[in-house]
Amino acid sequence: MFNKKRKLGRKIDSIKVGEKLELTKKVEDKDILLYLGLTDDANPVFIQHDYASQTPFKKPIVPQIMITGIITGAISKYLPGPGSSIVNQHLSFPKPLYHYGSLTLLLETITVNESEHYLELKVEGKDEDGSIVVVGTMGICPPHELKLIAYNSGTFENF
């Protein structure tokens, strides 16, 4: 897996202000359980129906950092794609996303700065009812152009 060369995402000179990406992800129990197992986060508002029913949420909610992970996954896979790195994020979660909900993300390029190798995406995520559950911006360092290095047969002869 780690030795396999992967195609890199789009370089900064091919990305324009105004480009958009929209995708939808339905959040299932398996997704939440994987997140909770990985992070060892046992917050009852995320997993306990009896507890959550007594809160203003009324039912278990999707962890906000899991929503952030869905956003970063979209950036790593699609815009700008593999080889990208997130350098800053400013996100708000005005309403919760509930278990079994669908998250529809809209990412839009709002800044492209080639000299600093930086771009900024506006993020907006809505649930299946059209309510905004996440809004903000993500600062991205898109993939760098790689310089191919030619190796000759004697390069590793001391190993």
Protein Blocks (a to p, Z undefined) as FASTA:
>chain_A
ZZpccdddddfklpcehiacdddddddfklmmmmmmmnopabfklmmmklmmmmmnopac
ddfklmmmmmmmmmmmmmnbghiacfbdcdddfbacdehiacddddddfbdcfknopadd
ddddddfkopafbgcddddddddddddddddfklmmmZZ
